[in-house]
Amino acid sequence: MTIKNYMEEIVFSSIYEVLKDINMCKCEICKSDIAAKALNDLPPQYVATKKGEVYSKINNLKMQFEVDVIAAITKAAVLVKRNPRHDM
């Protein structure tokens, strides 16, 4: 059995959609910083999965946390945009 924080899957699958509407750097450094900040603000969703359960867990959690995830990514994007770790 494997234990995984499925909130990571949800954030990483949502980040591109959220960022397409924000005028900011979208390099890997900035996207990683946004994901890390968003994940720190969201509750972890650890799941012990067996073969065949993974996709249903992702879909259920994604629907349940979609609004919170979008808000956390947007908040993180604003912070990273103001303070990028690199020169633009």
MIPA-17678 format. One record per atom (N, C-alpha, C): residue in three letters; x, y, z. Coordinates in steps of 0.1 Angstrom, whole numbers, plus 5000, padded with zeros to 4 digits. Layout:
BEGIN
ALAXYZ...
// end
This chain:
BEGIN
MET500849885000MET500050005000MET500950125000THR500450234994THR501150364993THR500350475000ILE500950555007ILE500350675013ILE500750795005LYS499750875001LYS500050994993LYS499051104998ASN499651234997ASN498851354999ASN498151394986TYR496851354985TYR496251384972TYR495951534970MET496051614980MET495951754978MET497051804969GLU498251734968GLU499251774959GLU498751754945GLU498051644942GLU497551614929GLU496551724925ILE495651754934ILE494651854931ILE495251994928VAL496252034937VAL496852164934VAL497652164921PHE498452064918PHE499152064906PHE498252054893SER497151984895SER496251974883SER495452104881SER495352184892SER494552314891SER495452434888ILE496752424891ILE497552544890ILE497652614877TYR497652534866TYR497752584853TYR496552664849GLU495352614852GLU494052674849GLU493952804857VAL494352804869VAL494252934877VAL495253034872LEU496452994869LEU497453094865LEU497253154851LYS496453084843LYS496353134829LYS495653274830ASP494853304840ASP494153434841ASP494953534850ILE496153504854ILE496953594862ILE498153634854ASN498453764853ASN499553814846ASN500753814855MET501553714853MET502753694861MET503653594855CYS504853584860CYS505853484856CYS505253344859LYS505453254849LYS504953124850LYS506153014849CYS507353064853CYS508452964852CYS508252854862GLU509152754862GLU509052644871GLU509252684885ILE510252784887ILE510452834901ILE509252894907CYS508652984899CYS507453054905CYS506252954907LYS506052864897LYS504952764899LYS505252674911SER506552634913SER506852554925SER506552634938ASP506952764938ASP506752844950ASP505252854953ILE504452884942ILE503052894944ILE502452764949ALA502852654943ALA502252524948ALA502652494963ALA503852524966ALA504352504980ALA503552594990LYS503352714986LYS502652804995LYS501152764996ALA500552734985ALA499152684985ALA498952564993LEU499852464992LEU499852344999LEU499952365014ASN500852465018ASN500952495032ASN499752555038ASP498852615030ASP497652675034ASP496452585034LEU496552475027LEU495452375026LEU495652255035PRO494552195039PRO494752075048PRO495251955039PRO496151885044PRO496551765037PRO495451655036GLN495451585025GLN494451475024GLN495151345021TYR495751285031TYR496451165030TYR495451045027VAL495850965017VAL495050855014VAL495950735012ALA495550625018ALA496250495016ALA495450425005THR496050414993THR495350364982THR495750224978LYS494750154973LYS495050024967LYS494750034952LYS495149934945LYS494949934930LYS493549964927GLY493250054918GLY491850084914GLY491150194921GLU491650234933GLU491050334941GLU491550474938VAL492650494932VAL493350624931VAL492450724924TYR491950694912TYR491150784904TYR489850834911SER489150744918SER487950784924SER488250874936LYS489350854943LYS489750934954LYS490051074949ILE490851084938ILE491251214933ILE489951294929ASN489051224922ASN487851294917ASN486951344929ASN486851264939ASN485951304950ASN486651424958LEU487951414960LEU488651524967LEU488651644959LYS488851634946LYS488951754938LYS487651834938MET486551764937MET485251834938MET485051904951GLN485351834962GLN485151884975GLN486052004978PHE487252004974PHE488152114978PHE488452214967GLU487752204955GLU488052294944GLU488052444947VAL487052494954VAL487052634958VAL488252674967ASP488452594977ASP489552624986ASP490952614979VAL491052524969VAL492352514962VAL492552634953ILE491452674946ILE491652794937ILE491952914945ALA491352934957ALA491653044965ALA493053044970ALA493552924975ALA494852914980ALA495952944969ILE495652884957ILE496552914946ILE496653054942THR495453124942THR495453264938THR496153344948LYS495953324961LYS496653394972LYS498153374971ALA498553254968ALA499953224967ALA500553294955ALA499853294944ALA500253354932ALA500553504934VAL499653574941VAL499753714944VAL501053734952LEU501353654962LEU502553664970LEU503753644962VAL503753544954VAL504953514946VAL505153614935LYS504053674930LYS504253774920LYS504853904926ARG504553934938ARG505154044945ARG506554024949ASN506953894952ASN508253864957ASN508853744950PRO509053754936PRO509653634930PRO511053604935ARG511453484934ARG512853444939ARG513853464928HIS513553524917HIS514453534905HIS514253674899ASP515153714891ASP514953834883ASP514153804871MET513253894868MET512353874856MET512953934844
// end
